[in-house]
Amino acid sequence: MLNSALKSKSKSNSRLSVRTKTRIDTREPGILLRGWFKYLEINPSALSQDFEVNSEFAHYDTVLPTEEKMKSDKGGKLDIPDEKSFFFVLTTRSINILSSRRNMITKTLDVIDLNIVSDITMGSDSDGNMVYQGGLVSMGVFDEGKCFQLLLKVGVK
């Protein structure tokens, strides 16, 4: 579902929910965060929702030798960890969603311009803890990692 939304078919007030495990690498100019993550489109009319499936996983899982699948670098694992993982790169201007780290330019699924993300502010919850509000909403911590919802101002054409 989100794949189609991210391919420039999202609607006004689109929402993206993400679970991610990331590594911070400030040695590369312009890159704030990058890592493997899972995402889904929140669709109020859907009875059941699950993370998007990365079609590249089946290909890599069958063609790469086991020792090649184990390789990693400073950015984490080189190959897709599981069928529902995608790679993201957060820059100062955008969130880039990729189906694979190998040959990244041709594996880019979408680029979300941060100008269309609703304004993000810090606020206090009922317990006095500081939390993000507005365009970035914390959904909690799960086995997959931290989960947040990204709210967009407008659809992308």
URHUQUI-V806091 format. One record per residue. RES is the residue in one letter. OMEGA is omega as a letter, one per 30 degrees, with the letter a starting at -180 (* if undefined). BURIAL is I if it has 16 or more other C-alpha atoms within 10 Angstrom, else O. D_CENTER is the distance of its C-alpha to the mean C-alpha in Angstrom with 1 decimal. Layout:
RES/OMEGA/BURIAL/D_CENTER
RES/OMEGA/BURIAL/D_CENTER
This chain:
M/a/O/14.0
L/l/I/10.8
N/l/I/11.4
S/l/O/14.6
A/a/I/13.4
L/l/I/11.1
K/l/O/14.2
S/l/O/15.9
K/a/O/17.2
S/a/I/15.5
K/l/O/18.2
S/a/O/19.2
N/l/I/17.6
S/l/I/14.5
R/a/I/12.2
L/l/I/8.6
S/a/I/8.2
V/l/I/5.6
R/a/I/7.3
T/l/I/6.9
K/a/O/9.8
T/l/I/10.0
R/l/O/13.1
I/l/O/14.6
D/a/O/16.6
T/a/O/18.6
R/l/O/21.0
E/a/O/19.3
P/l/O/20.0
G/l/O/17.3
I/l/I/14.4
L/l/I/13.5
L/l/I/10.7
R/l/I/9.1
G/l/I/8.4
W/l/I/7.5
F/l/I/5.1
K/a/I/6.1
Y/l/I/5.8
L/l/I/9.0
E/l/I/11.0
I/a/I/13.6
N/a/O/16.9
P/a/O/20.0
S/a/O/22.3
A/l/O/20.6
L/a/O/22.6
S/l/O/19.9
Q/l/O/16.2
D/l/O/14.1
F/l/I/10.8
E/l/I/10.6
V/l/I/12.6
N/a/I/12.1
S/l/O/15.6
E/a/I/15.7
F/a/I/16.0
A/l/O/19.4
H/a/O/20.6
Y/a/O/19.7
D/a/I/20.9
T/a/O/24.3
V/a/O/25.0
L/l/O/24.1
P/a/O/26.7
T/a/O/25.8
E/l/O/26.5
E/a/O/24.1
K/a/I/21.2
M/a/O/22.0
K/l/O/21.6
S/l/O/19.3
D/a/O/19.5
K/l/O/18.6
G/a/O/14.9
G/a/O/15.0
K/a/O/15.6
L/a/I/16.3
D/a/I/15.8
I/a/I/13.4
P/a/I/14.1
D/a/O/14.3
E/a/I/14.1
K/a/I/11.0
S/l/I/8.8
F/l/I/6.9
F/l/I/6.9
F/l/I/5.4
V/l/I/8.3
L/l/I/9.0
T/l/I/12.6
T/a/O/15.2
R/a/O/14.8
S/l/I/11.5
I/a/I/7.7
N/a/I/8.1
I/a/I/6.2
L/l/I/8.8
S/a/I/10.5
S/l/I/12.4
R/l/I/13.4
R/a/O/16.9
N/a/O/18.1
M/a/O/14.8
I/a/O/16.5
T/a/O/17.3
K/l/O/14.1
T/l/I/12.0
L/a/I/10.9
D/l/I/10.3
V/l/I/10.5
I/l/I/10.1
D/a/O/13.2
L/l/O/13.1
N/l/O/16.6
I/l/I/15.6
V/l/I/13.8
S/a/I/16.6
D/a/O/18.4
I/l/O/17.2
T/l/O/20.1
M/l/O/21.1
G/l/O/23.5
S/l/O/25.2
D/a/O/24.8
S/l/O/28.1
D/a/O/28.4
G/l/O/28.2
N/l/O/24.9
M/a/O/22.8
V/l/O/19.6
Y/l/O/17.3
Q/l/I/18.4
G/a/I/17.9
G/l/I/14.6
L/a/I/12.6
V/l/I/14.0
S/l/O/13.9
M/l/O/14.1
G/l/O/15.4
V/a/O/15.1
F/l/O/15.2
D/a/O/15.9
E/a/O/12.3
G/l/O/11.8
K/l/I/11.2
C/l/I/10.0
F/l/I/9.7
Q/l/I/10.2
L/a/I/9.7
L/a/I/13.0
L/l/I/14.0
K/a/I/17.7
V/l/O/18.4
G/a/O/17.5
V/l/I/17.0
K/*/O/19.9
